[in-house]
Amino acid sequence: MRDLEHLAEKHFELCHSELPNHRAILLIWYADLGVSINGAVVNYHCPKCGRVTSTKTDEFVQHETRGGLICDRCRREPEERASAFD
């Protein structure tokens, strides 16, 4: 839990939110995504498909919404469907 609190603190410093309870909101968000920390890597579930995904801590804290954390496979899906009709 200490690692998640540290991650939330780092995330909070980079966010543009002025909500006083934003750190608590981040911890709830992390719980929803199943966030775990392994050194400098954050593991979490893609908010769209639920697949376990990993990213560097510094990249993870740059995202202010769940949409930025969608896995690469989910990001490619619309492109793959579009190319099928070309």
N, C-alpha and C positions, 0 to 999 in steps of 0.2 A: 504493500500500500504506500509505503514511503516513496518508492520510485514513481508511482502514479501521481502523488502529490507534487513531487519535484517536476515531473513532466507538465502538470497542470500549471504550475507557477511559471515555467518557461513559456508555455503556450499563452498564458494570460498576458505576459509582458509583450508579446508580439501581436496580440489581438487589438482590434479597435473598439472593443466593447467597453462601455463605461458602467455596466451593471455591477452593483456592489457584490452580488452573489455569483458572478461569472465563474469563479474558480469551482464552486460547487456544481454549477451547470456543466462545466467541463468534465468533472469526475463522473457525473451521471452519463454524459455522452460517452465517455471511455467505457463505462460498464455496459452500455448498450452495444458497443462495437466489440466488446470482449478484448480490450486492449491489454497487452502484456509487454513488458520490457525485458530485453535480453541484451545487456551491454548498451551499445549505441544503436540498436535496432528495435523498432516498435512493431509488434505483430498485432493485427486486428482483423476483424471480419469485414469484408466489403459490404457497405450499406445497401447495395443493390442485390447481390446474389448470395452473400454470406460466406463466400470463399475466403479462407485465411490468406492474408496478404501481409507483406513486410515492407517496411521502408525505414530509412535512416531517421533518427530522432529529429535532426535539424530540418528535414523535409516535412515530417509529420506536423510539427508545430507551426508550419507556414499556412496550413489550411484552417480557414475559419468556418467552413461548412462541411457537412458530411459528403456533399457532392464532389469535393476535391479528393476524397479518399476512395472513390470507386476504383476497382481493380482494372488493370490493363485490358483484360479480356472483355469486361463490360464496356469499356471505352471503345473498343474496336468493333463491337457488335453492330452498331448502326452503319459503320463504314462497310462492313462485310455484306450487310443486306443491300446497301446501295449499289455496291459493285456487282452484285448478282443480276441486277436489272440493266446494267450498262451494255 
